[in-house]
């Protein structure tokens, strides 16, 4: 009897659910806002995979802001997107034209136009022209405008370099909950970025805050600090734990560290084969030193502990050198030029 009553109740509930109007689909602006929160960590946690899903869902609606934001992320290889310059170049010009045609521009629009100049998305790269757009976006509270002003002033890109002003801007973005900016402030207190007096206690505070929100760069820094005993007792086991967490988040530098730890047997059992796997993973993430390592070893071959780990493979070496050259590495460019001369 109780069982039959339950079925009747469930059927009645289903009837009412079917009678309700369908929930309104999220607008492109809502989707993009949620995507940005997952990208920056203002949602409390960085989630690159979810960020990418939401950005693509917003772009499918045809919204120009969403389409152009995806092109920016494909250019930078950020927020879950792999670097894909051909796709970005195809999509960016039309989307940018629509964004620029918007009459009453929001701080988000000002950021998007600034990014088009700063990173050469949909137009030639002109960092100096990005400055006024980022300034307007930041004045309106846009976190990415603040973050990019931090980058411009700290690096001297498009403006006279002023590291202290750069860190000020990173701090403003960090106060909005941008965990990627929190990482940068931590770097400044660690001494990896100029602009603040070195203070390992403050660096740890910022890195722990960012790491709690799944910021892989901060996890890598915590691994490095424990590996060196910098501001904390030296503890290789803890360092490896942080490196593994960062590697799970796609951090190429953490993978590079894990490769060398496996080569050397520090904090983990010596395992050169695992070291090569970590090095190749790091190169796959585009980390320049891993790319060069894989290129050199693919050219000459690698043997450790009497075991052949990498066979000489010129075509594979060319591939890795090309990836490094695409990042502007002069050694890779010179090697490729020499190979071209020899083939001609």
C-alpha positions as CSV (number, residue, x, y, z in Angstrom):
1,X,0.0,0.0,0.0
2,X,2.8,2.4,0.9
3,X,4.6,1.5,-2.3
4,X,1.5,2.3,-4.4
5,X,1.0,5.6,-2.6
6,X,4.6,6.5,-3.4
7,X,4.1,5.9,-7.1
8,X,0.9,8.0,-7.1
9,X,2.7,10.9,-5.3
10,X,5.6,10.7,-7.8
11,X,3.2,10.7,-10.8
12,X,1.5,13.7,-9.4
13,X,4.8,15.6,-8.9
14,X,5.8,14.7,-12.4
15,X,2.5,16.1,-13.7
16,X,3.1,19.4,-12.0
17,X,6.7,19.6,-13.2
18,X,5.6,19.0,-16.8
19,X,3.0,21.8,-16.4
20,X,5.6,24.3,-15.3
21,X,7.1,26.6,-18.0
22,X,10.6,25.7,-18.9
23,X,13.4,27.5,-17.0
24,X,14.7,30.4,-18.9
25,X,18.1,29.7,-20.6
26,X,21.0,31.7,-19.2
27,X,21.8,34.7,-21.3
28,X,25.2,35.0,-23.0
29,X,26.1,37.7,-20.4
30,X,25.3,35.4,-17.5
31,X,27.2,32.6,-19.0
32,X,30.2,34.8,-19.7
33,X,30.1,36.2,-16.1
34,X,30.1,32.7,-14.7
35,X,32.9,31.7,-17.0
36,X,35.0,34.7,-15.9
37,X,34.4,33.8,-12.3
38,X,35.7,30.3,-12.9
39,X,38.7,31.6,-14.9
40,X,39.8,34.2,-12.4
41,X,38.8,32.4,-9.2
42,X,36.3,35.1,-8.1
43,X,33.9,32.2,-7.7
44,X,36.1,31.0,-4.9
45,X,38.0,28.5,-7.0
46,X,39.7,28.4,-10.4
47,X,38.1,25.8,-12.7
48,X,39.6,26.1,-16.2
49,X,37.5,23.2,-17.6
50,X,34.2,24.7,-16.5
51,X,35.4,28.2,-17.6
52,X,36.1,26.9,-21.1
53,X,32.7,25.1,-21.3
54,X,30.8,28.3,-20.3
55,X,32.7,30.6,-22.6
56,X,32.0,28.2,-25.6
57,X,28.4,28.0,-24.6
58,X,28.1,31.8,-24.5
59,X,29.9,32.1,-27.9
60,X,27.5,29.6,-29.6
61,X,24.7,32.1,-29.0
62,X,26.5,34.4,-31.5
63,X,27.1,37.1,-28.9
64,X,30.1,39.2,-30.1
65,X,31.6,39.8,-26.7
66,X,31.7,36.1,-26.0
67,X,33.1,35.2,-29.4
68,X,35.8,37.8,-29.1
69,X,36.7,36.7,-25.5
70,X,37.1,33.2,-26.8
71,X,39.5,34.5,-29.5
72,X,41.5,36.3,-26.8
73,X,41.8,33.1,-24.8
74,X,42.8,31.1,-27.8
75,X,45.5,33.6,-28.5
76,X,46.8,33.4,-24.9
77,X,46.1,29.7,-24.3
78,X,44.3,30.6,-21.0
79,X,41.3,29.6,-18.9
80,X,41.2,26.1,-20.2
81,X,41.9,26.9,-23.9
82,X,44.9,25.6,-25.7
83,X,46.7,28.2,-27.8
84,X,45.1,28.2,-31.2
85,X,46.2,31.2,-33.2
86,X,44.6,30.0,-36.5
87,X,41.2,29.7,-34.9
88,X,41.6,33.0,-33.1
89,X,42.6,34.8,-36.3
90,X,39.6,33.4,-38.2
91,X,37.1,34.5,-35.6
92,X,38.6,37.7,-34.1
93,X,38.2,40.4,-36.8
94,X,34.4,40.1,-37.2
95,X,33.7,39.8,-33.5
96,X,36.0,42.7,-32.7
97,X,34.2,44.9,-35.3
98,X,30.9,44.1,-33.6
99,X,32.3,44.9,-30.2
100,X,33.7,48.2,-31.4
101,X,30.4,49.1,-33.0
102,X,28.6,48.9,-29.6
103,X,27.6,52.5,-28.8
104,X,27.5,52.5,-25.0
105,X,30.6,50.6,-24.1
106,X,30.8,48.8,-20.7
107,X,34.0,48.3,-18.7
108,X,34.0,44.8,-20.2
109,X,34.0,46.2,-23.7
110,X,36.8,48.5,-22.8
111,X,38.8,45.5,-21.5
112,X,38.1,43.6,-24.7
113,X,39.3,46.4,-27.0
114,X,42.3,46.9,-24.8
115,X,43.2,43.2,-25.1
116,X,42.8,43.4,-28.9
117,X,45.7,46.0,-28.9
118,X,47.7,44.4,-26.2
119,X,47.8,40.9,-27.6
120,X,47.3,41.5,-31.3
121,X,43.8,39.9,-31.5
122,X,41.9,40.9,-34.6
123,X,44.4,43.7,-35.3
124,X,48.2,44.3,-35.2
125,X,49.7,44.3,-31.7
126,X,50.0,47.8,-30.4
127,X,50.5,47.7,-26.6
128,X,50.6,51.5,-26.1
129,X,47.2,51.8,-27.7
130,X,45.8,49.3,-25.1
131,X,46.6,51.6,-22.1
132,X,43.7,54.0,-22.3
133,X,41.2,51.2,-22.8
134,X,42.5,49.2,-19.8
135,X,42.5,52.4,-17.8
136,X,38.8,53.0,-18.6
137,X,37.9,49.4,-17.9
138,X,39.8,49.5,-14.6
139,X,38.0,52.7,-13.6
140,X,34.7,50.9,-14.1
141,X,35.8,48.0,-11.9
142,X,36.9,45.4,-14.6
143,X,39.3,43.0,-12.9
144,X,41.1,41.9,-16.1
145,X,41.8,45.5,-17.0
146,X,43.4,45.9,-13.6
147,X,45.4,42.7,-14.0
148,X,46.7,43.8,-17.4
149,X,47.6,47.2,-16.2
150,X,49.7,45.3,-13.6
151,X,51.4,43.4,-16.4
152,X,52.0,46.5,-18.5
153,X,53.5,48.6,-15.8
154,X,55.5,45.8,-14.2
155,X,57.0,44.6,-17.5
156,X,57.2,48.1,-19.2
157,X,55.0,46.9,-22.1
158,X,53.5,49.9,-23.8
159,X,54.4,52.2,-20.9
160,X,57.5,53.2,-19.0
161,X,58.2,50.3,-16.6
162,X,57.2,50.9,-13.0
163,X,57.2,47.6,-11.0
164,X,55.6,49.2,-7.9
165,X,52.7,50.6,-9.9
166,X,52.4,47.2,-11.6
167,X,52.1,45.4,-8.2
168,X,49.6,48.1,-7.0
169,X,47.3,47.1,-10.0
170,X,47.8,43.4,-9.2
171,X,46.7,44.1,-5.6
172,X,43.6,45.9,-6.8
173,X,42.6,42.9,-8.9
174,X,43.5,40.6,-6.0
175,X,41.1,42.5,-3.7
176,X,38.3,41.7,-6.2
177,X,39.1,38.0,-5.7
178,X,41.2,37.4,-8.8
179,X,43.4,34.5,-7.7
180,X,45.7,34.9,-10.6
181,X,46.5,38.4,-9.3
182,X,46.9,37.0,-5.8
183,X,49.6,34.7,-7.3
184,X,51.4,37.7,-8.8
185,X,51.4,39.6,-5.5
186,X,52.8,36.5,-3.8
187,X,55.6,36.4,-6.4
188,X,56.4,40.1,-5.6
189,X,56.8,39.3,-1.9
190,X,58.8,36.2,-2.7
191,X,61.2,38.3,-4.9
192,X,60.3,36.6,-8.1
193,X,58.7,39.9,-9.2
194,X,60.0,43.3,-8.3
195,X,57.8,45.9,-6.6
196,X,57.7,44.8,-3.0
197,X,60.4,44.1,-0.3
198,X,61.0,40.4,0.0
199,X,58.8,38.9,2.8
200,X,58.4,35.1,2.8
201,X,55.7,35.2,5.4
202,X,53.5,37.5,3.2
203,X,54.4,35.4,0.1
204,X,53.2,32.2,1.9
205,X,50.0,34.0,2.9
206,X,49.2,34.9,-0.7
207,X,50.3,31.6,-2.1
208,X,48.2,29.6,0.4
209,X,45.2,31.7,-0.3
210,X,45.5,31.2,-4.1
211,X,46.4,27.5,-3.7
212,X,43.2,27.0,-1.6
213,X,41.3,28.3,-4.7
214,X,43.1,25.8,-7.0
215,X,45.6,28.2,-8.5
216,X,48.3,25.9,-9.9
217,X,51.0,28.6,-10.1
218,X,50.7,29.2,-6.3
219,X,50.9,25.5,-5.7
220,X,54.1,25.4,-7.7
221,X,55.6,28.2,-5.6
222,X,54.7,26.4,-2.4
223,X,56.5,23.3,-3.8
224,X,59.6,25.4,-4.6
225,X,59.6,27.0,-1.1
226,X,59.4,23.7,0.6
227,X,62.0,22.2,-1.7
228,X,64.5,25.0,-0.8
229,X,63.4,25.6,2.8
230,X,62.6,29.1,1.9
231,X,60.4,30.6,4.7
232,X,59.4,27.1,5.7
233,X,61.3,24.0,7.0
234,X,62.8,22.1,4.0
235,X,60.5,19.2,3.3
236,X,60.9,17.3,-0.1
237,X,57.8,15.2,0.6
238,X,55.6,18.3,1.0
239,X,57.3,19.8,-2.1
240,X,56.4,16.8,-4.2
241,X,52.8,16.9,-2.9
242,X,52.5,20.5,-4.0
243,X,54.1,19.8,-7.4
244,X,51.7,17.0,-8.1
245,X,48.7,19.1,-7.3
246,X,50.0,21.9,-9.5
247,X,50.8,19.3,-12.3
248,X,47.2,18.1,-12.1
249,X,46.2,21.7,-12.9
250,X,48.3,21.7,-16.0
251,X,51.3,23.6,-14.6
252,X,54.3,23.0,-16.9
253,X,56.9,24.3,-14.4
254,X,55.6,21.8,-11.7
255,X,55.9,19.0,-14.2
256,X,59.5,20.1,-15.0
257,X,60.4,20.0,-11.3
258,X,58.9,16.5,-11.0
259,X,60.9,15.4,-14.0
260,X,64.2,16.4,-12.3
261,X,63.2,15.0,-9.0
262,X,62.6,11.6,-10.6
263,X,65.9,11.9,-12.5
264,X,67.8,12.6,-9.2
265,X,65.7,10.6,-6.8
266,X,65.0,13.5,-4.5
267,X,61.7,13.3,-2.6
268,X,60.7,10.4,-4.8
269,X,62.4,7.1,-5.8
270,X,64.8,7.5,-8.6
271,X,62.9,6.7,-11.8
272,X,64.4,8.2,-15.0
273,X,61.6,6.8,-17.2
274,X,59.0,8.6,-15.1
275,X,61.2,11.7,-15.3
276,X,61.1,11.6,-19.1
277,X,57.3,11.2,-19.0
278,X,57.0,14.3,-16.7
279,X,59.4,16.2,-19.0
280,X,57.4,15.4,-22.1
281,X,54.2,16.4,-20.2
282,X,55.8,19.7,-19.3
283,X,56.9,20.3,-22.9
284,X,53.3,19.5,-24.0
285,X,52.2,22.4,-21.8
286,X,54.7,24.6,-23.6
287,X,57.2,25.1,-20.8
288,X,60.2,26.4,-22.6
289,X,63.0,24.6,-20.7
290,X,61.2,21.3,-21.1
291,X,60.7,22.0,-24.8
292,X,64.5,22.6,-25.2
293,X,65.3,19.5,-23.1
294,X,63.1,17.3,-25.3
295,X,64.5,18.8,-28.4
296,X,68.1,18.2,-27.4
297,X,67.5,14.7,-26.2
298,X,65.4,13.8,-29.3
299,X,68.3,15.0,-31.4
300,X,71.0,13.0,-29.6
301,X,69.1,10.3,-27.7
302,X,69.0,9.8,-24.0
303,X,70.3,6.9,-21.9
304,X,70.2,6.7,-18.1
305,X,71.1,3.8,-15.8
306,X,71.9,1.8,-18.9
307,X,68.4,2.2,-20.3
308,X,67.6,3.9,-23.6
309,X,64.9,6.3,-22.7
310,X,64.8,8.5,-25.9
311,X,65.9,7.3,-29.3
312,X,67.5,9.8,-31.6
313,X,64.8,11.2,-33.9
314,X,65.5,14.2,-36.0
315,X,61.9,14.8,-37.0
316,X,60.9,14.7,-33.4
317,X,63.7,17.1,-32.5
318,X,62.5,19.5,-35.2
319,X,59.0,19.4,-33.8
320,X,60.2,20.4,-30.3
321,X,62.5,23.1,-31.6
322,X,59.7,24.5,-33.6
323,X,57.5,24.7,-30.5
324,X,60.3,26.5,-28.7
325,X,61.0,28.8,-31.6
326,X,57.3,29.8,-31.7
327,X,57.9,31.2,-28.2
328,X,60.8,33.3,-29.5
329,X,63.6,31.1,-28.2
330,X,66.8,32.1,-30.0
331,X,68.6,28.7,-29.6
332,X,65.7,27.0,-31.3
333,X,65.5,29.5,-34.1
334,X,69.2,29.2,-34.7
335,X,69.1,25.4,-34.7
336,X,66.2,25.3,-37.2
337,X,68.0,27.8,-39.5
338,X,71.1,25.6,-39.4
339,X,69.0,22.5,-40.3
340,X,67.4,24.4,-43.1
341,X,70.8,25.3,-44.6
342,X,72.0,21.7,-44.3
343,X,68.9,20.5,-46.1
344,X,69.3,23.0,-49.0
